[in-house]
Amino acid sequence: MDSSANCPFCHITLPPSQLQSRHANSHFDEDDGVADAEKDEQLARDLELAQQLSIPPSSLTLQENNTMDEKISCLIALQYRSSFYHVKFPGGLISLLSNCFELDADTNSTILLSGYVDHFQSLASEDIGWGCGWRNIQMLSSHLLSHRHDARELLFGGSGFVPDIPFLQRWLEIAWEKGFDALGSHHFNHSVYGSKHWIGTTECAAIFRSFGLRARIVDFGPKELQSFFLSVPGTSLTPTVMTANASDKRKAFQVYGPMDRYLVGRNSDVSQLDSIVNDKSQSTTNYMAGGSDHSMANRFPRKKEGHQVLLDWVWNYFSEESLTTSVQNRHVVITNRVPLYFQHDGHSRTIVGIQFRPQKNGVPQYNLLILDPAHRTVALERSLGENAGWKKLIKRGVHTLKKPQYQLCYIDPGIAIGEEMEQLKKIDSVFIEF
């Protein structure tokens, strides 16, 4: 553990790494709309951390010779809540987004949204340029902690909060040591703590799976790149999960499983989707990792019309449980679905919903609704609150999907135990052709 040092401005004691990366810099940050109360809250968290660090280091440091239980106990004791700007509006950004759609004159469209999600932005003093993957994990975690009691009891030792990036890095190392995603662990030489390595969907899945959550990965790309899907992130060529060098890839088995139930043909309309996704009589969902269901794969013919297939998948993901939601307005539905980790070459974001608009030609028009770690939370709150300019920040149509490959990570309901946990240690994916 770092030796402690005093902040020259407020004189609290923190490790040098914390003073340099965040705390001291916060004294110089320009006011960007963050209230003084938020700054006081940050100082209070730093003070809490300083008090935690007054505990003898030998009782908290993660030692190589510690047992797994000891390492986890130390990590639970050390971790602290990640700082982020709290949206003041009740229900946060999702409620603001729902209100904007309700005020929209286009009442023919249907909007499906996740429930509550905190937005975690990348910070200049911490993670700009490399931290988007961690920020998306934080967004998904905030939703799970808010909506799923079973996940809240398990995530991050039952702390009930979203940890800061260094502690998420430790949780990923714990997941690797437990045997989740052995190939990814080997690629990073089993260590990411304190680094600026890019991460992707496989690391997201490994963290959540290590707590028993059913995190799944689906790949989208052209047929000729099928053998390269489910890539190893952070390569020397391109520090993302999307590269095209075979030596930097790891193959996943071609399977047809639970993810295929979200893929439908191009001619399906919104009225047909409810009957499709709620018809359980023709399929059996296998929640074991890599489980197969060929009848479901054959049921939805893949018409090769490029990136539209990805939007079809996202629509069906969010619409599957839309009829059982607790809140339904005129044309905005708050679903039970967890947001999606959305990865492509160079960046990752969080999909929190999708908009459907019927067209005269029968081809559905979709807009992904995305929270981007690169955007400032204050700017998102302001644009949504004023119902001005938010569409440029959040809505993304098929014409914006220009990358040759995309990956999604989503989380199915339920908690895995026993043999299923062992199955989840090997991370593979389903490939869907553009």
N, C-alpha and C positions, 0 to 999 in steps of 0.2 A: 504493500500500500504506500502511496506517496506520503512524504513527510508533509506536515501541515504548514500553512503560511497565512499571514494576516492580510486581509483586503485593505489597501491603503486608503479606501474611501469610507467604508462603514465599519472596518476593523473586526469583522467576524472572521473566524478561522476556518479555512477550507484547504483541500489538497491543491497544489499548484496547478494541476491539470484543469480543475474546475474554475480556478480564478482566471486562467488564461483563455479557456474556451467559451465561457459564458458569463460568469458573475461580474468580473471587472468590466467586461465590454458593455454590460447592461447599463453601467453608469454613464456611458457615452452615447447610447442609442438615441437617435432622434425620436421625438414623440411622433408616433404614427397612428395616433388615435387610441392607444392603450391607456386606460385610466390609471391614475395614481394608485388606486386600490389594487390593480393588477400588479403593479411594480412592488407594492408592499407585500402582496401575496408571494411573489417570487423571492423576495428577501426572507420572508418567513420560511419558505421551503429550504432556502440555503442555510438558514440558521438551524432548522431541524436536522439537515444533513450534517452540519458541523457538530451538533450534539450527538448524533449517531456515531460520528467518527471519533468521539472522545472515548468510546468503548475500546478496551485494549485490542490492538490490531490482530493479535494472535487468535482472538476468538471469532474474527470475522473474515479474515483473508482466505480466499479459496486456494488451498494447498493441494499439490499434486497427490499427496498421500492420504488426503481426506476421503472418506467414503462418499458415495453419491448422496446419501441422506444428509451428511454433514455439509457438503457443498451447497445443496439446495437450501438448507437452513441458513447458511451464511448469506446466500444470495437474497433470500427473503428478508433477512435482517438489514442488509445493506441497501437494497433498492429503494428508490424514491420516485415520486410521481413526476412524470414529464410535464414540463411547463408548456402551456399553450394559451392562446387568447380565447377566453370564454365568451361566446356569443350571448348577449344579454336577453335576446328574445326567447320567450318560453318555447321549448322544443327545438331550439337551435336553428341551424341552417336549413335542415330538412323542412321544418315548419314554415320558414320564410319562403323556401322554394315552392312548397305546396300552395301557399297564399298567392304567389306570383302567377302560378298556373291557373288558379281559380279566378283571378282577375283578367286572365287572357281572354280576348274575344273569340279565340278559336276553340269553341266548345265541342267540335267534332273530334278532337284528339283525345286520346286516353293516356294517362300518365301513371306509371307504376313506380313507386319509391320504396327504398328501405326506410326503416324507422330511424330513430335518433342516431346521429353520427357526429362526433367531434372532428373538426378539421385541424390537422397538424401540419403547419407550414414549415418548410425548410428555413433555417435561420443562418444569416451570414456569419455569425459568430460560432456556429456549431457544425452545420452539415450541408451547406449549399454546394452542389456539384457532385455529391455522392450519396446523400441520405434519403432519397425519395422512397426507396424500398422500405426502409425502417419506418418512415412516416406513414406509408400505406398500411403497414402492419399495425401501427398505432391507431389508425382510423378504424380498421376492422375490429381491433380489440375494444375500442370505445363502444362500438355497437353491441358486441357480444356481452360486455359487462353490463350494458343498459337493458338488454332484452332477454338474455338467457341466464336463468338462475343457475342451471347446471354448469355453464361455462364460468360464471362468476366464482363459483366455489373452487374451481380448478385452476383457472388462469393465474399465472404468476404467484403461485402459492396461496391463492385465496386473498390476496391483498386488497382486491376491489378497486384498483386503479391501474392506469396504463403507465408502465415504467419508462424512464428515459432511455435513450438509445444505448448507452454503454451497458445497461442492465439487460436490454433485449439481446445485445450481443452475447452476454453471459448465458442467457437462457438458450440461445441457439447452440452454444458450445455444450451445454448440458444435454440438449436434444441429441447432438452428435454422439456424445459419450454414451447415451442410452441406446445408440444403434440406429437412430433415424437418419436416413439419407447418408449412408456411408460414403458414397461416391462424392457427394458435395463436400463432406467433411475432409476427405482426402485432398480434394482440389484446393481447399483453403489451409491445408496443413493443420487442420483441426483447431484453428484459432482465428477469431475475428475481433476479439476484445481490443478496443483502443485503436482499431484500424479504420481506414476510409475505404474499405473494399465495397464495391457495388454488390448488391445482392438482388435476388429475383424471386420468382414464384416458388422455386424449390425450397428456398430458405424459409419463405413464408409458410409453406406447407409443413416443413419439418418442425417449426416452432409450435404451430397449432396442433399437429398430430402428437407431439410429445406430451401434450396435456389430455389426449384422448379425443380431440375434436377431429371430425371426418373431413379434413381438407383435401380437395381434389384439384387436379390440374388438367386443363384442356388446351391443346395446341391447335392453332389455325395457320395454314400455309399452303403453298402450291405443292402439287404431287411430287415434283422433283426434289423438294427439300424434306420429304417425309422421313428419310433415314437420319435426318439431323435434328429432329425435334426433341424436346426436353433437354436443352443444352446446359452445359456447365457455365455459370456466370463468372464474370470477372476475368476474362481471358486477357492476355497481353495484347491481342489484336483489337478487341472492342470490349471495354469493361461493362458488359451487360449480359443478360441471359440470351440475347439474340445475336449470334454470329453465324457465319456460314462456312466455318472451317471444320472439316470432319474430325480433325485431331482434337478439337476443343469440344466435341459433342459426346453425349452418352445416349445410346439408343434406349427407347422405352418399347415395351411390347405393344404390338398393334392389338388393341382390345376394343370391344364394343360393350360398354357398361352403362352405369347410371347416367353419365353425362349425355348419352345419345337421346335421352328422352326429351331434351330441350331443343332438338334440331327438327325443324319441319320444312316442308316444301315451300317453294316460292309463292304458290298460289293460295296458301291458307290465309283466311281473313280472321279478324279478331273474334268474330262470332263462332268460328270453328275451333279456336284455340282452347276454350274452356272445356269442350268435350274431349279434345285430344289429351290435354294434360291431366284431366281428372278420370280418364278411362284407365283404371288400374287392372281391369280384367284380362288384358292382353299382355301384361308384362309383370315380371317379378323383380323388384328392386333388390339388387345384391349390394349391400353396403360394404362388403369386404373390398379392400383395395385391389383394383385390377379385376374385379368381378365382371363377368360377361353376360350379355343378353342380346343374342343375335336377332331375336325377333324384333326388338325395339330398333336396332340399327337398320334393318331392312324396311321397317314400317315408314320411315321418313326419307323419301328419295332425295339425294343430294343433287340439286341442279347447280351446275358450276357457273355461278354468276358473281364471282369474286367475293369481296369483303362483305357483301350483303348477308352471307351465311353467318357471319359473326354476330350481326345485329339480330338476325332471326333467333340465334341461340340465346342471346341476352334477353330478348323479349320473352321467350318461353321459360327461361329461368325465373324471371320475376313474376310471370303470370301464373305459374303452376299452383300457387296457394292463394291467389288473389281473392278467391271467393270466401275464404275463411278469415279475412282480415278484420281487425277491430274498428278500423276507421275507413269510411268510404264516402267521399264527397261526390259532387256531380260527375266529374270526370278525372278526379285524382284519387288514386288508391294507395294507401300505405300498406305494404305487404309485410309478410313475415320473413322475407329473404334477407340474408346477410349480404352486405356490399361485396363487390367483386374486386380483387386485386388484378389490375389490368397492366400487362407488361408488353413493351415493344422495344426495339433497338434504340437505346439512348435514354429511356425514361420509363417511369411507371406511375400510374395514377389509380384512383379509386372510383369505380362505377357505382353510383348510389341509386340509379334508376334508369328508366327509358321512356321515351315518348313515342306513341304510335299515332299516325295520321293516315286515314284511308285515302287512296288515290283512285281516280277514274279508270286508270289502266289496270287496276287490280293488284299492282305491286305495292306492298305496304311501304310507307316512308317512316323511318325510325330516326330518333335522335338519342344518342347516349347522353346521360346526365352524369357529369364527372366532377369530382373534387380533386384538384391538382395541388400537390404539396408545394409546387413552385409559386402558387398564388398566395397573396397575403389574406389572412382571415378577415382582417378589418375591411379590406376592399370587397370581399365577397359579402360580408354582412351589410355594408353600405349599399352596394348595388342591388341586393335583394330587398333590403328594407325600403329603398326608394323605387323599386320596380323599374330600374333603368340600367342598362348595360350588362345585366347578369347573363343574358343569353350568350354573349361572346365568351364569357368565362366558363360556362357550365355545359352548354349544348354542343354536341359533336355529331354531325351526320356522317353518312357513309363516305361522302366525298373527302372527309378529313382523314380517312384511314388509308394511308399511302405506303405503309411499311409492308414488306413481303411476308412477315411472320408476326404473330401475336400469341400471347399466352394469357390465360385467365386462371386464377385460383379462387375457388369458392368453397364454402363450408356447408356440408349437409347437416340436418338435425341429428341430435342424439350424441351419446358418448360411447366410444369404443372401449371394450375391456377384453382381457384374456387373449385368445388367439387373434382376434381382430386387431389388437394393438400390435402384435407381431407382424401381421400383414401390412399394417400402415408404415412400418419402418422402411419398406422399399417403396420409393416414390417413382411412380410411372405416370403416364398420361394417356388421354385419348387424342388421336389426331383427326382433325376434320379438314378436309381439303377445300381450299378456296376455288 
